[in-house]
């Protein structure tokens, strides 16, 4: 797979990493970046990662054969609608958002255009750092990439998006948008919320004693709070359900500690450990 023109909308951590990975792997003859005026576009241009930088979305996508939206999840539905009329015949539009129902619905609501398709994507990769300076050409290497095609996504478009992420080093898996949002609420969104809570619960004196365990548990609490508030808002109901399940478990363990039922607590912790040990 070699693209004629790849357009990346947004050159923060993920967008910058997409552009870097595509450049390193010679995936496109030309790479265009669309973004707001700021250090990101200038840094990407100075690094030789992109060939063209523009603040004009329509101009940036109009001649591309592949477009990746790398904006915050709350902005994605609007960007899909804004980009759709300007996509070239045969172009494929995808994204990197960690919430998929809203983006898929926005794409499905666009008028049908022959040869133009949207396939939602979510690379399970990231960092607590943000901005183009944190981007990495190997960010997607060995990482799971979830695709959420809808009934309108052609097999050809799904194959092209799959091939794109595989060329960037990812392992692709298809999943429905609703199932995706439910799952990532548990394995991604809830952990971030819990990390913020743990960091917020520690007072100054305790922080001075923090060791590796606390640092490991709260690393992702260094992530940009605006980005994560946007994610929690976009995936509100699944996140609330995940929080309720987490609260139920903590409530049970609080009661066991209060009542001194250590054998039952130990058995619960053992089951949780066994789940953790099954992870790759």
C-alpha positions as a printed Julia matrix, in Angstrom:
280×3 Matrix{Float64}:
   0.0     0.0    0.0
   1.42    3.39  -1.02
  -0.76    6.46  -0.95
  -0.5     9.37  -3.33
  -1.52   11.93  -0.71
  -2.2    11.36   2.98
  -3.89   14.12   4.97
  -3.68   14.18   8.75
  -6.07   16.53  10.52
  -4.49   17.5   13.84
  -0.78   17.01  14.59
  -0.78   16.4   18.33
   0.46   13.17  19.88
  -1.6    10.82  17.69
  -1.71   12.89  14.51
   1.98   13.64  14.73
   2.7     9.96  15.31
   0.59    8.97  12.28
   2.52   11.44  10.12
   5.89   10.36  11.51
   5.08    6.67  11.06
   3.83    7.22   7.52
   6.95    9.19   6.62
   9.32    6.67   8.18
   7.63    3.77   6.37
   7.31    5.64   3.05
   3.55    5.1    3.14
   2.66    8.21   1.13
   4.32   10.26  -1.58
   2.95   13.44   0.02
   1.76   14.14   3.57
  -0.5    17.11   4.29
  -1.29   18.35   7.81
  -4.36   20.39   8.68
  -4.42   22.23  11.97
  -4.76   25.49  13.76
  -1.96   28.0   13.71
   0.47   27.06  16.44
   3.67   25.21  17.28
   2.4    21.8   16.14
   2.26   22.55  12.41
   5.53   24.47  12.5
   7.29   21.67  14.4
   5.97   19.03  12.0
   7.16   21.04   9.01
  10.57   21.71  10.56
  10.98   18.01  11.34
  10.34   17.1    7.71
   7.38   14.95   8.72
   4.9    16.77   6.47
   5.15   18.36   3.05
   2.24   20.8    3.26
   0.67   22.58   6.24
  -2.67   24.36   6.08
  -5.39   25.69   8.35
  -8.01   25.16   5.63
  -9.77   21.81   6.11
 -11.43   21.8    2.69
  -8.17   22.53   0.88
  -6.31   19.99   2.99
  -8.6    17.06   2.24
  -9.75   17.86  -1.29
  -6.98   16.04  -3.16
  -6.14   13.34  -0.6
  -6.86    9.68  -1.2
  -6.67    8.92   2.53
  -7.63   11.24   5.44
  -7.07   10.6    9.16
  -8.92   12.79  11.67
  -6.81   13.15  14.81
  -8.8    15.76  16.71
 -10.39   15.46  20.19
 -13.38   13.09  20.19
 -15.91   15.86  20.77
 -14.8    17.6   17.58
 -14.85   14.52  15.34
 -18.56   14.45  14.37
 -18.38   18.06  13.22
 -15.14   17.48  11.34
 -16.62   14.5    9.51
 -19.53   16.63   8.31
 -17.24   19.5    7.35
 -14.76   17.34   5.45
 -17.24   15.04   3.7
 -18.31   17.34   0.81
 -14.69   18.1   -0.06
 -13.31   14.55  -0.17
 -12.04   13.4   -3.54
 -13.78   10.53  -5.35
 -12.38    7.26  -4.01
 -11.11    8.85  -0.79
 -11.29    7.0    2.53
 -11.86    8.92   5.75
 -10.95    7.48   9.14
 -10.15    8.73  12.64
  -8.29    7.82  15.84
 -10.97    8.64  18.43
 -11.47    6.51  21.53
 -15.28    6.94  21.36
 -16.92    5.53  18.27
 -20.74    5.65  18.41
 -20.98    9.41  17.87
 -18.44    9.45  15.03
 -20.0     6.49  13.21
 -23.45    8.08  13.47
 -22.09   11.35  12.1
 -20.56    9.55   9.12
 -23.7     7.53   8.46
 -25.71   10.77   8.45
 -23.61   12.19   5.59
 -25.16   11.95   2.11
 -23.96    8.98   0.09
 -21.09    9.76  -2.27
 -19.93    7.11  -4.69
 -16.47    5.88  -3.86
 -16.19    7.9   -0.61
 -16.24    5.97   2.65
 -15.69    6.34   6.39
 -14.29    3.59   8.6
 -13.86    4.42  12.28
 -10.55    3.43  13.91
  -9.12    3.53  17.4
  -5.43    2.67  17.9
  -5.0     1.49  21.49
  -1.84    3.52  21.89
  -1.01    6.78  23.52
   0.92    8.55  26.23
   0.35   10.81  29.19
   2.29   13.41  27.19
   0.65   15.51  24.51
   1.48   17.63  21.49
   3.6    17.03  18.42
   6.77   17.03  20.51
   5.54   13.8   22.14
   4.82   12.06  18.82
   6.62    8.83  17.97
   6.99    7.0   14.65
   6.8     3.67  16.5
   3.8     4.53  18.69
   1.55    2.01  16.92
   4.1    -0.79  16.61
   2.6    -3.99  18.03
  -0.5    -2.17  19.27
  -4.11   -3.22  18.82
  -6.11   -1.05  16.42
  -9.89   -1.39  16.63
 -11.93   -0.71  13.49
 -15.65    0.02  13.77
 -17.13   -0.2   10.26
 -20.84    0.47   9.84
 -23.28   -1.03   7.34
 -22.23    1.75   4.93
 -18.53    0.87   5.07
 -17.57   -1.08   1.96
 -15.31   -4.13   2.21
 -12.82   -2.27   0.03
 -12.69    0.69   2.43
 -12.3    -1.58   5.46
  -9.47   -3.4    3.7
  -7.71   -0.1    2.91
  -7.97    1.15   6.5
  -6.81   -2.22   7.82
  -3.82   -2.17   5.49
  -2.98    1.4    6.55
  -2.78    0.55  10.25
  -0.95   -2.69   9.6
   1.69   -0.76   7.65
   2.08    1.47  10.73
   2.75   -1.63  12.82
  -0.69   -2.21  14.33
  -2.73   -5.38  14.76
  -6.27   -4.8   13.47
  -9.49   -6.13  14.99
 -13.05   -5.33  13.91
 -15.72   -4.53  16.51
 -19.12   -2.83  16.54
 -19.19    0.82  17.64
 -21.44    0.24  20.67
 -19.45   -2.8   21.82
 -16.28   -0.75  21.4
 -17.51    2.09  23.58
 -18.67   -0.3   26.31
 -15.34   -2.14  26.32
 -13.02    0.86  26.3
 -15.04    2.45  29.1
 -13.83   -0.44  31.28
 -10.25   -0.93  30.08
  -9.28    2.65  29.19
 -11.66    5.36  30.35
 -12.31    4.04  33.88
  -8.58    3.49  34.55
  -7.87    7.11  33.64
 -10.65    8.32  35.93
  -9.36    6.09  38.74
  -5.8     7.35  38.25
  -6.98   10.95  38.54
  -8.89    9.99  41.72
  -5.84    8.34  43.27
  -3.69   11.37  42.49
  -6.36   13.7   43.84
  -6.71   11.71  47.07
  -3.03   11.98  48.01
  -2.08   14.9   50.25
   1.24   16.68  50.21
   2.78   14.7   53.08
   1.82   11.35  51.52
   3.16   12.36  48.11
   6.59   12.83  49.66
   6.57    9.12  50.48
   5.24    7.89  47.15
   7.09    4.97  45.63
   7.02    3.2   42.32
   3.61    1.6   42.92
   1.86    4.94  43.32
   3.76    6.42  40.38
   2.85    3.48  38.13
  -0.81    3.63  39.15
  -1.1     7.38  38.57
   1.14    7.83  35.49
  -1.84    8.37  33.2
  -3.2    11.05  35.54
  -0.55   13.27  33.95
  -2.66   13.22  30.76
  -4.31   16.42  29.53
  -7.44   16.94  31.59
  -9.31   18.71  28.79
  -8.83   15.76  26.46
 -10.13   13.31  29.06
 -13.08   15.45  30.11
 -14.05   15.44  26.43
 -13.8    11.63  26.33
 -15.85   11.18  29.51
 -18.51   13.49  28.08
 -18.6    11.72  24.72
 -18.81    8.24  26.27
 -20.87    9.3   29.27
 -23.24    6.37  29.76
 -20.72    3.53  29.34
 -18.33    5.38  31.67
 -21.07    5.77  34.28
 -21.81    2.05  34.05
 -18.11    1.22  34.48
 -17.84    3.57  37.47
 -20.9     1.93  39.08
 -19.32   -1.52  38.7
 -16.04   -0.26  40.14
 -17.85    1.41  43.05
 -19.7    -1.85  43.77
 -16.43   -3.78  43.99
 -14.77   -1.15  46.19
 -17.87   -1.05  48.39
 -17.73   -4.82  48.86
 -14.05   -4.69  49.78
 -14.63   -1.76  52.13
 -17.24   -3.83  53.95
 -14.94   -6.87  54.12
 -12.15   -4.76  55.63
 -14.53   -3.14  58.11
 -15.88   -6.55  59.17
 -12.44   -8.18  59.26
 -13.4   -10.88  56.74
  -9.84  -11.33  55.55
 -10.27  -14.79  54.04
 -13.05  -13.56  51.75
 -11.05  -10.46  50.81
  -8.01  -12.58  50.02
 -10.09  -14.83  47.77
 -11.47  -11.79  45.92
  -7.98  -10.36  45.47
  -6.74  -13.71  44.19
  -9.45  -13.75  41.51
  -8.51  -10.21  40.5
  -4.83  -11.2   40.33
  -5.69  -14.15  38.08
  -7.49  -11.79  35.7
  -4.45   -9.5   35.62
  -2.09  -12.41  34.94
  -4.08  -13.33  31.82
  -3.1   -10.06  30.14
  -0.38  -10.36  27.49
